[in-house]
Amino acid sequence: MSESILQNYGRSLAKMALHFNCDPTSLSLEQVEDYLLYLKEKHTPSQSYFKHTIYGLRFAFRLQGKAALALKLPQLKRHKDLPVVLSQQEIKRLIASPKYLKHRVMLATLYGCGLRLSELQRLELKDLDFDRLQVHIRNSKYGKSRYVVMSVLLKRGLEKYIASVAPIKYVFNGNQRDSSEPVCISSRGIQWVVRESRKTSEIKKQVTTHTLRHSYATHYLEMGLDLVSIKKQLGHESVLTTMIHLLFIMLNMYIPNTEAA
């Protein structure tokens, strides 16, 4: 599992431990169900937090040799909504909207390389190869590394940004605070940039960091790049994951526009 998933599980279980003042794996199934109901009805900050609580418990039960309890936890329905995809014009508006160069280049890198949020967050200066127009993504999801293509336009933006800001170690440094070592930008910082840029650009669609990744894959498919090549660029474990982007295009191409009709 990725480090971010384990951290989310840990936070959810820690909050549960503080609520009951005991190890969550020692609770009865009835106590667990009461807590989940408590979260669902009153105090859940998001659906993802609720999901991490259940998945974290299931993982912890299995580690403790309590597979039977893990199986009795509620099953979460998977949403099968198609991903939101921005048009190329919307992408241009989004990237052009921030006031600061750092934020514009951040959005351009997310989209231009099809990166996950955590991949942009940990991107280091040594990972940028301007001569070969490549970006080295290290130890990403599933512990795999890969190279992705960097466009000439993105290269110019990154070079201008680096010359202007002079980041240390990470391409996008975070708040140093009391640390003497360089720190990467926080995930919340990246999400804030995307959220504020959507507002400024007046795009009505729901936009997240992953929306830029979906848009990247979809635009390459529209331009005729094959699925296997896109799978490698995105770092997907299976080509089936990549095919959801193809499904989105096919639905938009072949389902009649009822509003226009």
N, C-alpha and C positions, 0 to 999 in steps of 0.2 A: 504494500500500500504506500501511497505517497505520504510525505511528511505532513502536508497540510491536512489530509484526511485524518491521520492519527492525532494531530493537534485538535481538530474539531471534536473527535471522539473523546479525547481527554478532557476538554473543557466541559462538554456536556455531562460526562460522568462525575467530574469534580463538583459541578453545581448540584448534581443529584446527591452526592455524598454529603455536602454541606446541608442540604435540605433535611436529610434523615439523620445526619451525624453518625453515619456508619458506611461500611463498604457496600456499594450498590449491589454487588453480586450476592450479598447475604440476605437480600430482601426477598419476601415471598412474591409470587406472581400477582397476588391481589394488591400488594403495596405498589408494585411497579405499574400496574394498570391504573391505580388511583393517581399516581404521579403524572402519568401520561395524560390522563383526563384533566388534571390540574393545569398542565402546560397548554393543552389544546384550548381550554375554555378561558384561561385568564392571562397567562404569563408568557406565552410563546412569542418571541420577537419575530420569528419567521418560520416558514414551512421547513426550510433547510435545517434550522436548529432542532425542530421536532424530529426530523429524519435522522440527524446525527445522534440524537439521544437513543433512538431505537437501534440503529445500526451499531452504535458504540456498545450498548448493552449486549447485543447479540454477539459481538466480537469478544467482549469480556467474559460472557458466560462460556463460550467455547474454549477460551484460554484456561478457564477454571475447571474444565471437564464437565460442564453442565449443559451439554448439547440439547438435552431434552427441554430445559427451560428456554433455551435460545429459539427452539422451534415453536414454542407456545407464544412468543411475542407477536404483536399485531403485524400483519403484512401491509406494506405501504403500496398503494396503487401507483404505478408509473404513468406519468402524463405522457401522452404520445403526440403532443402538439408539434407542429412543424416549426423549425427554427425561424426566428425573425431574420430577414436578410435586407440590407440596405442597398439601394441602387448605387451605381458608381457616382452619380451626381450628389446623392446624399452623403456618401463617403467624403467627397471633396468639401462639401459644406461643413461637415463635422470636423474634419482636420483643420480647416481654415478658421474655425470659430474661436479657439482659445486666444487669450491676449498674450500669453508667454510662449516663447519659442520652445522651451522644454516640454510644455504640454502638447504643442502641435506635433513635435517630433515623437513624443510618446505614443500618440494616437496613430501616427504614420507607421511607426514600427510595429505596433500591435496588428494593424491591418496588413501592411506591406509584407510581413513575414508570417502571418497567420498564427501568431503566438497565443499561448494560454497566458492568463494573468500571472501565474507563478513564474513562467519562463521569462516574461518581460522584467519582472521584479528582480530576478537573480542574474540578469544579463550583465556580463562584465565587459570592460573595454577590450580585454584580450580576446574576446569571442568575436569581435568585428574584424573581418578580413576585407578591407576595401580594395585590395589588388585583385582578389579573386571574386569579389562581389558575393561573399558568403557570410552567413552568421552561424556560429557554432552553438547549438543548444545542448547544454550538458545536463546529464542525469535528470531528465524530466520524468514525466509520468511513466510508470513501469520500470524506472531506473535506466531508461534508454537515452542515448545521445543521438543527435542528427545534425546535418547541415541543411540550412534553408537558403534560398536565393534572395539576394538583396538587389533591388532595382537601382539604376543609376540615380534616379530622382531621390530615393531614400538615402543613398550614399551621400549626396550633396547636403541633404538636411541634417544627417548625423554629423558630418564633418563641420558644418557651420555651428551646430549646437555645441559640439565638443570644444571647438576653438573659442566659443563665446563663454561657456560655463565652466570649462575645465573640470569635469567630474573626476573623482578619485575612485579607482577600482571598479565600481559599478557604473554602468552607463547612466542610470538614473538614481542618484544618491538620495537618501532620506535625511531626516532630521538627525543631526549628530547627537544632540542633547549632551549627556555627560560622557559618552563613549569617545575614546581617542581613536578607535578603529572606524574606518568607513562603514556605513550601513546602507543597505539598499532601501529604496522607497517602500512604504507599507502598501499592502493590498488595498486598504481603505483609501489611501492617497490616489492610487490609480483609478479606483472606482469613482472617486469624487470627480476626477478630471473628466471621465467619460460622461458622468451624469450631468455635470455643469455644461459640458460642450453640447450635449443634446438639447438642453434648454436654450442655450445661446443660438444654436443653429435652427431652432424651432422645428426640429424633426418630431413628428407625432408618434412614430413607432417607438416601442420599448427598446432601449439600447443598453446593452451591457458590454463588458469586455469580450464576452464570447460571441456577441453579435458580430463584431468585427472579424472574428475567426470564421464564423459561418459565411459571412459576406465574401471573405477572401476565397474560400473554397468554391462557393457558388460562381463567382465571377470567372475563376479559372476554368470551371466546367463549361460555362457559357462560351469561353474562348476556344474550347476544343481540347484542353489538356486531359489526358486519360486519368482514370480513377487511381491506378497504381501509383502514378507520379504524385498525385495530390495526397494520397495516403502517406507517402514518404515525407512530403513537405509538412504535413500536419502532425506526423508522429503517431498516427493511429495504430493500435494493436492489430486491428482487423480491417480489411477493405469494406466489410459490411457497415462499419461505423461511418465510413466516408460516403456510402451510398445514400444516406439520408439526405445529403445535399443534392444528389442527383434526383431524388424523389421530389424535392421541393421544386426544382426546375421543371420537371415533367408535369407536375400538377398545374403550375402556372402557365405552361405552354398548351396543355390540352383540355383543362377545365374551362368552360365558357365563362366569360365575364358577365355575370347576371346584372350588374349595375348598368353596364353599357347597353345590354339588351333591353 
